[in-house]
Amino acid sequence: MNRRTAIRRLATFFLTTASLAEAQQAGKIFRIGFLDASTASGMAVLIDVFRRELIKLGWIEGKNIIIEYRFAEQKNERLPEYIDENRHSRSSA
């Protein structure tokens, strides 16, 4: 995935999150799944921007949101496994 695609994905997420920020319920903790085909180190700068923008919108990791990060380490065959893992954790919650 190139940097431009990643930035577009983050921008889309920010727009979605902006509307959710207005509808926050006191005391409720929301969960975000962050799945990317690249590496954690390769996405570090974008994740830092992602977190800072969330804070601007009132979302604080550990306080009103939990972010679960998964990186496929350039191995796209891992993506379905991570997606299934998310489906399983959501259905058991």
MOPAC internal coordinates of N, CA, C and O (Angstrom, degrees):
PM7 1SCF
backbone

  N    0.0000 0     0.00 0     0.00 0    0    0    0
  C    1.4397 1     0.00 0     0.00 0    1    0    0
  C    1.5264 1   108.16 1     0.00 0    2    1    0
  O    1.2310 1   120.81 1   -46.38 1    3    2    1
  N    1.2984 1   116.05 1   133.62 1    3    2    1
  C    1.4628 1   117.99 1  -179.89 1    5    3    2
  C    1.5264 1   110.50 1   -87.77 1    6    5    3
  O    1.2310 1   121.33 1   -13.16 1    7    6    5
  N    1.2872 1   115.06 1   166.84 1    7    6    5
  C    1.4666 1   122.41 1  -175.34 1    9    7    6
  C    1.5329 1   111.29 1   -60.92 1   10    9    7
  O    1.2310 1   120.12 1   141.30 1   11   10    9
  N    1.3048 1   117.38 1   -38.70 1   11   10    9
  C    1.4670 1   121.24 1  -179.13 1   13   11   10
  C    1.5320 1   110.84 1   -63.58 1   14   13   11
  O    1.2310 1   120.24 1   137.72 1   15   14   13
  N    1.3270 1   117.15 1   -42.28 1   15   14   13
  C    1.4637 1   121.40 1   177.78 1   17   15   14
  C    1.5227 1   110.09 1   -63.47 1   18   17   15
  O    1.2310 1   120.47 1   136.86 1   19   18   17
  N    1.3166 1   116.71 1   -43.14 1   19   18   17
  C    1.4638 1   120.39 1   179.69 1   21   19   18
  C    1.5223 1   110.73 1   -62.35 1   22   21   19
  O    1.2310 1   120.15 1   138.16 1   23   22   21
  N    1.3056 1   117.32 1   -41.84 1   23   22   21
  C    1.4667 1   120.80 1   179.81 1   25   23   22
  C    1.5312 1   110.10 1   -65.19 1   26   25   23
  O    1.2310 1   120.27 1   140.79 1   27   26   25
  N    1.3242 1   117.09 1   -39.21 1   27   26   25
  C    1.4713 1   119.86 1   176.93 1   29   27   26
  C    1.5200 1   111.21 1   -62.71 1   30   29   27
  O    1.2310 1   120.53 1   138.30 1   31   30   29
  N    1.3281 1   116.58 1   -41.70 1   31   30   29
  C    1.4608 1   119.92 1   178.81 1   33   31   30
  C    1.5277 1   110.99 1   -62.20 1   34   33   31
  O    1.2310 1   121.28 1   135.44 1   35   34   33
  N    1.3172 1   115.15 1   -44.56 1   35   34   33
  C    1.4587 1   119.17 1   179.25 1   37   35   34
  C    1.5267 1   111.22 1   -63.82 1   38   37   35
  O    1.2310 1   120.19 1   138.42 1   39   38   37
  N    1.3193 1   117.25 1   -41.58 1   39   38   37
  C    1.4598 1   120.51 1   179.13 1   41   39   38
  C    1.5227 1   111.21 1   -61.79 1   42   41   39
  O    1.2310 1   120.67 1   138.28 1   43   42   41
  N    1.3267 1   116.32 1   -41.72 1   43   42   41
  C    1.4640 1   120.38 1   177.15 1   45   43   42
  C    1.5152 1   110.51 1   -61.52 1   46   45   43
  O    1.2310 1   121.19 1   136.71 1   47   46   45
  N    1.3248 1   115.33 1   -43.29 1   47   46   45
  C    1.4572 1   119.12 1   179.02 1   49   47   46
  C    1.5242 1   110.95 1   -62.63 1   50   49   47
  O    1.2310 1   120.22 1   136.74 1   51   50   49
  N    1.3405 1   117.19 1   -43.26 1   51   50   49
  C    1.4584 1   120.62 1  -179.09 1   53   51   50
  C    1.5211 1   111.03 1   -60.25 1   54   53   51
  O    1.2310 1   120.31 1   138.39 1   55   54   53
  N    1.3284 1   117.02 1   -41.61 1   55   54   53
  C    1.4632 1   119.83 1   179.51 1   57   55   54
  C    1.5256 1   111.11 1   -64.21 1   58   57   55
  O    1.2310 1   120.67 1   139.83 1   59   58   57
  N    1.3223 1   116.33 1   -40.17 1   59   58   57
  C    1.4589 1   120.58 1   177.16 1   61   59   58
  C    1.5159 1   110.64 1   -65.70 1   62   61   59
  O    1.2310 1   120.78 1   136.62 1   63   62   61
  N    1.3104 1   116.11 1   -43.38 1   63   62   61
  C    1.4511 1   121.58 1  -177.97 1   65   63   62
  C    1.5227 1   111.57 1   -66.28 1   66   65   63
  O    1.2310 1   120.28 1   146.32 1   67   66   65
  N    1.3254 1   117.07 1   -33.68 1   67   66   65
  C    1.4651 1   120.32 1  -179.03 1   69   67   66
  C    1.5199 1   111.08 1   -58.48 1   70   69   67
  O    1.2310 1   120.34 1   138.45 1   71   70   69
  N    1.3219 1   116.96 1   -41.55 1   71   70   69
  C    1.4558 1   119.12 1   179.39 1   73   71   70
  C    1.5241 1   111.01 1   -71.72 1   74   73   71
  O    1.2310 1   120.27 1   146.65 1   75   74   73
  N    1.3254 1   117.08 1   -33.35 1   75   74   73
  C    1.4604 1   119.85 1   177.52 1   77   75   74
  C    1.5205 1   111.95 1   -69.72 1   78   77   75
  O    1.2310 1   120.16 1   146.95 1   79   78   77
  N    1.3141 1   117.30 1   -33.05 1   79   78   77
  C    1.4661 1   121.16 1  -178.25 1   81   79   78
  C    1.5153 1   110.80 1   -60.32 1   82   81   79
  O    1.2310 1   120.46 1   145.08 1   83   82   81
  N    1.3150 1   116.72 1   -34.92 1   83   82   81
  C    1.4504 1   120.46 1   179.64 1   85   83   82
  C    1.5245 1   111.32 1   -70.49 1   86   85   83
  O    1.2310 1   120.27 1   155.75 1   87   86   85
  N    1.3242 1   117.09 1   -24.25 1   87   86   85
  C    1.4623 1   121.00 1  -175.81 1   89   87   86
  C    1.5206 1   112.96 1  -102.48 1   90   89   87
  O    1.2310 1   119.83 1  -161.41 1   91   90   89
  N    1.3258 1   117.92 1    18.59 1   91   90   89
  C    1.4603 1   121.01 1  -178.64 1   93   91   90
  C    1.5267 1   110.54 1   -61.16 1   94   93   91
  O    1.2310 1   121.27 1   -38.19 1   95   94   93
  N    1.3033 1   115.18 1   141.81 1   95   94   93
  C    1.4509 1   121.29 1   174.82 1   97   95   94
  C    1.5151 1   107.98 1  -102.28 1   98   97   95
  O    1.2310 1   120.47 1   -44.83 1   99   98   97
  N    1.3175 1   116.71 1   135.17 1   99   98   97
  C    1.4576 1   120.77 1  -179.01 1  101   99   98
  C    1.5217 1   110.22 1   -59.43 1  102  101   99
  O    1.2310 1   120.94 1   -49.03 1  103  102  101
  N    1.3329 1   115.81 1   130.97 1  103  102  101
  C    1.4540 1   121.35 1   176.00 1  105  103  102
  C    1.5135 1   115.46 1    83.63 1  106  105  103
  O    1.2310 1   119.56 1   167.89 1  107  106  105
  N    1.3061 1   118.44 1   -12.11 1  107  106  105
  C    1.4580 1   120.38 1  -178.91 1  109  107  106
  C    1.5251 1   109.45 1   -85.38 1  110  109  107
  O    1.2310 1   120.65 1   -44.13 1  111  110  109
  N    1.3234 1   116.37 1   135.87 1  111  110  109
  C    1.4620 1   121.48 1   178.23 1  113  111  110
  C    1.5263 1   108.23 1  -108.01 1  114  113  111
  O    1.2310 1   121.11 1   -56.77 1  115  114  113
  N    1.3161 1   115.47 1   123.23 1  115  114  113
  C    1.4538 1   121.55 1  -179.94 1  117  115  114
  C    1.5207 1   109.51 1   -95.58 1  118  117  115
  O    1.2310 1   121.07 1   -25.32 1  119  118  117
  N    1.3175 1   115.56 1   154.68 1  119  118  117
  C    1.4605 1   121.47 1  -178.15 1  121  119  118
  C    1.5309 1   108.80 1  -117.65 1  122  121  119
  O    1.2310 1   121.28 1   -47.10 1  123  122  121
  N    1.3324 1   115.16 1   132.90 1  123  122  121
  C    1.4559 1   121.65 1   177.44 1  125  123  122
  C    1.5263 1   107.64 1  -117.60 1  126  125  123
  O    1.2310 1   120.46 1   -47.77 1  127  126  125
  N    1.3039 1   116.73 1   132.23 1  127  126  125
  C    1.4536 1   121.72 1   172.89 1  129  127  126
  C    1.5194 1   108.97 1   -99.42 1  130  129  127
  O    1.2310 1   120.36 1   -53.32 1  131  130  129
  N    1.3184 1   116.92 1   126.68 1  131  130  129
  C    1.4617 1   122.55 1   179.75 1  133  131  130
  C    1.5178 1   107.27 1  -115.54 1  134  133  131
  O    1.2310 1   120.52 1   -72.72 1  135  134  133
  N    1.3147 1   116.62 1   107.28 1  135  134  133
  C    1.4631 1   122.43 1  -177.51 1  137  135  134
  C    1.5193 1   108.92 1  -117.00 1  138  137  135
  O    1.2310 1   120.94 1   -51.34 1  139  138  137
  N    1.3322 1   115.80 1   128.66 1  139  138  137
  C    1.4528 1   120.09 1   179.97 1  141  139  138
  C    1.5223 1   109.65 1  -142.54 1  142  141  139
  O    1.2310 1   120.86 1   -34.23 1  143  142  141
  N    1.3192 1   115.96 1   145.77 1  143  142  141
  C    1.4634 1   120.83 1  -178.41 1  145  143  142
  C    1.5243 1   112.81 1   -77.14 1  146  145  143
  O    1.2310 1   120.22 1   164.35 1  147  146  145
  N    1.3230 1   117.18 1   -15.65 1  147  146  145
  C    1.4653 1   119.72 1  -176.70 1  149  147  146
  C    1.5328 1   111.16 1   -87.87 1  150  149  147
  O    1.2310 1   120.94 1    26.18 1  151  150  149
  N    1.3226 1   115.81 1  -153.82 1  151  150  149
  C    1.4650 1   121.26 1  -178.34 1  153  151  150
  C    1.5256 1   110.83 1  -108.04 1  154  153  151
  O    1.2310 1   120.64 1   -21.27 1  155  154  153
  N    1.3064 1   116.38 1   158.73 1  155  154  153
  C    1.4631 1   121.09 1   177.46 1  157  155  154
  C    1.5202 1   110.39 1   -61.06 1  158  157  155
  O    1.2310 1   120.48 1   137.48 1  159  158  157
  N    1.3235 1   116.68 1   -42.52 1  159  158  157
  C    1.4642 1   119.12 1  -179.49 1  161  159  158
  C    1.5292 1   110.94 1   -67.67 1  162  161  159
  O    1.2310 1   120.36 1   146.08 1  163  162  161
  N    1.3166 1   116.91 1   -33.92 1  163  162  161
  C    1.4591 1   120.53 1   178.62 1  165  163  162
  C    1.5152 1   113.31 1   -70.63 1  166  165  163
  O    1.2310 1   120.50 1   156.01 1  167  166  165
  N    1.3061 1   116.66 1   -23.99 1  167  166  165
  C    1.4578 1   121.44 1  -179.29 1  169  167  166
  C    1.5233 1   112.67 1  -103.04 1  170  169  167
  O    1.2310 1   119.58 1  -177.27 1  171  170  169
  N    1.3221 1   118.40 1     2.73 1  171  170  169
  C    1.4681 1   121.89 1  -172.71 1  173  171  170
  C    1.5274 1   113.15 1   -55.02 1  174  173  171
  O    1.2310 1   120.23 1   135.52 1  175  174  173
  N    1.3120 1   117.18 1   -44.48 1  175  174  173
  C    1.4677 1   119.95 1  -178.47 1  177  175  174
  C    1.5253 1   110.55 1   -65.51 1  178  177  175
  O    1.2310 1   120.44 1   135.23 1  179  178  177
  N    1.3264 1   116.76 1   -44.77 1  179  178  177
  C    1.4611 1   119.74 1   180.00 1  181  179  178
  C    1.5268 1   111.86 1   -67.15 1  182  181  179
  O    1.2310 1   120.24 1   143.96 1  183  182  181
  N    1.3191 1   117.14 1   -36.04 1  183  182  181
  C    1.4648 1   119.78 1   177.79 1  185  183  182
  C    1.5182 1   110.40 1   -66.61 1  186  185  183
  O    1.2310 1   120.17 1   143.17 1  187  186  185
  N    1.3192 1   117.28 1   -36.83 1  187  186  185
  C    1.4610 1   120.54 1   176.71 1  189  187  186
  C    1.5267 1   110.13 1   -61.87 1  190  189  187
  O    1.2310 1   120.16 1   135.63 1  191  190  189
  N    1.3290 1   117.30 1   -44.37 1  191  190  189
  C    1.4644 1   121.61 1   177.27 1  193  191  190
  C    1.5285 1   109.55 1   -62.93 1  194  193  191
  O    1.2310 1   120.70 1   136.27 1  195  194  193
  N    1.3115 1   116.27 1   -43.73 1  195  194  193
  C    1.4627 1   122.66 1   178.47 1  197  195  194
  C    1.5250 1   110.80 1   -55.13 1  198  197  195
  O    1.2310 1   120.36 1   130.97 1  199  198  197
  N    1.3203 1   116.91 1   -49.03 1  199  198  197
  C    1.4658 1   121.25 1   179.87 1  201  199  198
  C    1.5283 1   111.81 1   -64.00 1  202  201  199
  O    1.2310 1   120.25 1   137.17 1  203  202  201
  N    1.3315 1   117.12 1   -42.83 1  203  202  201
  C    1.4696 1   120.21 1  -179.94 1  205  203  202
  C    1.5264 1   111.18 1   -63.24 1  206  205  203
  O    1.2310 1   120.38 1   140.08 1  207  206  205
  N    1.3338 1   116.88 1   -39.92 1  207  206  205
  C    1.4611 1   119.89 1   178.82 1  209  207  206
  C    1.5253 1   111.08 1   -67.95 1  210  209  207
  O    1.2310 1   120.44 1   142.15 1  211  210  209
  N    1.3249 1   116.77 1   -37.85 1  211  210  209
  C    1.4615 1   119.49 1   175.98 1  213  211  210
  C    1.5291 1   110.77 1   -60.19 1  214  213  211
  O    1.2310 1   120.58 1   137.10 1  215  214  213
  N    1.3239 1   116.50 1   -42.90 1  215  214  213
  C    1.4656 1   121.00 1   179.09 1  217  215  214
  C    1.5216 1   110.41 1   -60.66 1  218  217  215
  O    1.2310 1   120.20 1   138.45 1  219  218  217
  N    1.3282 1   117.23 1   -41.55 1  219  218  217
  C    1.4620 1   120.84 1   177.80 1  221  219  218
  C    1.5264 1   111.32 1   -59.55 1  222  221  219
  O    1.2310 1   120.76 1   149.89 1  223  222  221
  N    1.3241 1   116.15 1   -30.11 1  223  222  221
  C    1.4639 1   121.34 1  -179.82 1  225  223  222
  C    1.5321 1   112.63 1   -88.76 1  226  225  223
  O    1.2310 1   120.79 1  -179.01 1  227  226  225
  N    1.3231 1   116.09 1     0.99 1  227  226  225
  C    1.4577 1   119.41 1   177.90 1  229  227  226
  C    1.5163 1   115.06 1    95.06 1  230  229  227
  O    1.2310 1   120.08 1  -173.61 1  231  230  229
  N    1.3220 1   117.45 1     6.39 1  231  230  229
  C    1.4622 1   122.15 1  -179.73 1  233  231  230
  C    1.5259 1   108.67 1   -96.75 1  234  233  231
  O    1.2310 1   120.60 1   -58.40 1  235  234  233
  N    1.3147 1   116.46 1   121.60 1  235  234  233
  C    1.4622 1   121.08 1  -178.25 1  237  235  234
  C    1.5203 1   108.45 1  -120.99 1  238  237  235
  O    1.2310 1   121.77 1   -60.27 1  239  238  237
  N    1.3186 1   114.22 1   119.73 1  239  238  237
  C    1.4586 1   120.84 1  -177.96 1  241  239  238
  C    1.5241 1   109.88 1   -59.62 1  242  241  239
  O    1.2310 1   120.90 1   -52.31 1  243  242  241
  N    1.3254 1   115.89 1   127.69 1  243  242  241
  C    1.4564 1   121.15 1  -178.68 1  245  243  242
  C    1.5175 1   113.28 1    90.66 1  246  245  243
  O    1.2310 1   120.24 1   163.14 1  247  246  245
  N    1.3237 1   117.15 1   -16.86 1  247  246  245
  C    1.4662 1   120.53 1   179.53 1  249  247  246
  C    1.5277 1   111.39 1  -103.69 1  250  249  247
  O    1.2310 1   120.51 1   123.26 1  251  250  249
  N    1.3359 1   116.63 1   -56.74 1  251  250  249
  C    1.4598 1   118.74 1   178.84 1  253  251  250
  C    1.5305 1   113.22 1  -125.63 1  254  253  251
  O    1.2310 1   120.60 1  -179.38 1  255  254  253
  N    1.3374 1   116.47 1     0.62 1  255  254  253
  C    1.4667 1   120.70 1   171.91 1  257  255  254
  C    1.5268 1   109.46 1  -144.07 1  258  257  255
  O    1.2310 1   122.06 1   -25.92 1  259  258  257
  N    1.3034 1   113.67 1   154.08 1  259  258  257
  C    1.4643 1   122.15 1   171.31 1  261  259  258
  C    1.5202 1   105.62 1  -124.24 1  262  261  259
  O    1.2310 1   120.85 1   -48.39 1  263  262  261
  N    1.3175 1   115.99 1   131.61 1  263  262  261
  C    1.4665 1   120.00 1   179.00 1  265  263  262
  C    1.5253 1   108.10 1  -112.83 1  266  265  263
  O    1.2310 1   121.32 1   -55.87 1  267  266  265
  N    1.3167 1   115.08 1   124.13 1  267  266  265
  C    1.4579 1   120.89 1   176.53 1  269  267  266
  C    1.5223 1   107.72 1  -104.65 1  270  269  267
  O    1.2310 1   121.20 1   -63.40 1  271  270  269
  N    1.3115 1   115.31 1   116.60 1  271  270  269
  C    1.4581 1   121.80 1  -176.97 1  273  271  270
  C    1.5217 1   110.29 1   -97.64 1  274  273  271
  O    1.2310 1   120.84 1   -43.42 1  275  274  273
  N    1.3264 1   115.99 1   136.58 1  275  274  273
  C    1.4624 1   121.96 1   173.05 1  277  275  274
  C    1.5185 1   107.23 1  -137.00 1  278  277  275
  O    1.2310 1   121.02 1   -47.90 1  279  278  277
  N    1.3200 1   115.65 1   132.10 1  279  278  277
  C    1.4630 1   121.87 1   179.21 1  281  279  278
  C    1.5243 1   108.59 1  -126.73 1  282  281  279
  O    1.2310 1   120.78 1   -49.42 1  283  282  281
  N    1.3177 1   116.12 1   130.58 1  283  282  281
  C    1.4568 1   121.75 1  -176.66 1  285  283  282
  C    1.5274 1   112.29 1   -82.23 1  286  285  283
  O    1.2310 1   119.78 1   176.80 1  287  286  285
  N    1.3202 1   118.02 1    -3.20 1  287  286  285
  C    1.4699 1   122.25 1   176.96 1  289  287  286
  C    1.5287 1   111.68 1    54.81 1  290  289  287
  O    1.2310 1   120.53 1  -136.04 1  291  290  289
  N    1.3218 1   116.58 1    43.96 1  291  290  289
  C    1.4670 1   123.99 1   178.61 1  293  291  290
  C    1.5312 1   112.93 1    67.20 1  294  293  291
  O    1.2310 1   120.37 1  -162.49 1  295  294  293
  N    1.3267 1   116.90 1    17.51 1  295  294  293
  C    1.4634 1   120.99 1   179.23 1  297  295  294
  C    1.5239 1   108.11 1  -116.61 1  298  297  295
  O    1.2310 1   121.28 1   -89.91 1  299  298  297
  N    1.3219 1   115.16 1    90.09 1  299  298  297
  C    1.4656 1   120.43 1  -174.60 1  301  299  298
  C    1.5185 1   113.52 1   -58.72 1  302  301  299
  O    1.2310 1   120.24 1   156.48 1  303  302  301
  N    1.3322 1   117.14 1   -23.52 1  303  302  301
  C    1.4667 1   119.05 1   178.97 1  305  303  302
  C    1.5304 1   111.84 1   -65.63 1  306  305  303
  O    1.2310 1   119.51 1   164.18 1  307  306  305
  N    1.3146 1   118.53 1   -15.82 1  307  306  305
  C    1.4661 1   122.29 1   177.49 1  309  307  306
  C    1.5254 1   112.74 1   -78.77 1  310  309  307
  O    1.2310 1   120.00 1   157.75 1  311  310  309
  N    1.3135 1   117.60 1   -22.25 1  311  310  309
  C    1.4595 1   121.06 1  -174.78 1  313  311  310
  C    1.5352 1   113.25 1   -56.92 1  314  313  311
  O    1.2310 1   119.09 1   132.15 1  315  314  313
  N    1.3448 1   119.35 1   -47.85 1  315  314  313
  C    1.4638 1   118.25 1   178.98 1  317  315  314
  C    1.5358 1   112.85 1   -59.29 1  318  317  315
  O    1.2310 1   120.25 1   144.36 1  319  318  317
  N    1.3118 1   117.12 1   -35.64 1  319  318  317
  C    1.4664 1   121.21 1   177.98 1  321  319  318
  C    1.5272 1   110.27 1   -61.59 1  322  321  319
  O    1.2310 1   120.47 1   134.65 1  323  322  321
  N    1.3207 1   116.71 1   -45.35 1  323  322  321
  C    1.4614 1   120.58 1   179.66 1  325  323  322
  C    1.5217 1   111.81 1   -66.75 1  326  325  323
  O    1.2310 1   120.71 1   142.69 1  327  326  325
  N    1.3251 1   116.26 1   -37.31 1  327  326  325
  C    1.4643 1   120.15 1   177.94 1  329  327  326
  C    1.5255 1   109.76 1   -65.01 1  330  329  327
  O    1.2310 1   120.40 1   135.15 1  331  330  329
  N    1.3273 1   116.83 1   -44.85 1  331  330  329
  C    1.4710 1   120.40 1   178.00 1  333  331  330
  C    1.5269 1   111.13 1   -62.76 1  334  333  331
  O    1.2310 1   120.43 1   141.51 1  335  334  333
  N    1.3203 1   116.79 1   -38.49 1  335  334  333
  C    1.4666 1   121.08 1   177.63 1  337  335  334
  C    1.5297 1   109.94 1   -59.22 1  338  337  335
  O    1.2310 1   120.38 1   137.87 1  339  338  337
  N    1.3215 1   116.88 1   -42.13 1  339  338  337
  C    1.4547 1   121.56 1   179.06 1  341  339  338
  C    1.5213 1   111.07 1   -65.71 1  342  341  339
  O    1.2310 1   120.42 1   136.65 1  343  342  341
  N    1.3095 1   116.80 1   -43.35 1  343  342  341
  C    1.4727 1   120.42 1   179.13 1  345  343  342
  C    1.5167 1   110.41 1   -60.69 1  346  345  343
  O    1.2310 1   120.50 1   138.03 1  347  346  345
  N    1.3294 1   116.64 1   -41.97 1  347  346  345
  C    1.4579 1   120.84 1  -179.03 1  349  347  346
  C    1.5354 1   110.57 1   -65.22 1  350  349  347
  O    1.2310 1   120.19 1   136.41 1  351  350  349
  N    1.3238 1   117.25 1   -43.59 1  351  350  349
  C    1.4701 1   119.73 1  -177.96 1  353  351  350
  C    1.5163 1   110.79 1   -68.53 1  354  353  351
  O    1.2310 1   119.49 1   147.32 1  355  354  353
  N    1.3313 1   118.58 1   -32.68 1  355  354  353
  C    1.4594 1   121.36 1   178.49 1  357  355  354
  C    1.5212 1   111.19 1   -71.02 1  358  357  355
  O    1.2310 1   120.10 1   142.06 1  359  358  357
  N    1.3263 1   117.41 1   -37.94 1  359  358  357
  C    1.4589 1   119.74 1  -178.05 1  361  359  358
  C    1.5141 1   112.69 1   -73.67 1  362  361  359
  O    1.2310 1   120.38 1   156.10 1  363  362  361
  N    1.3279 1   116.87 1   -23.90 1  363  362  361
  C    1.4730 1   119.35 1   179.89 1  365  363  362
  C    1.5161 1   111.83 1   -92.14 1  366  365  363
  O    1.2310 1   119.88 1   175.06 1  367  366  365
  N    1.3283 1   117.84 1    -4.94 1  367  366  365
  C    1.4732 1   121.08 1  -179.20 1  369  367  366
  C    1.4980 1   112.51 1   -81.40 1  370  369  367
  O    1.2310 1   120.10 1   180.00 1  371  370  369

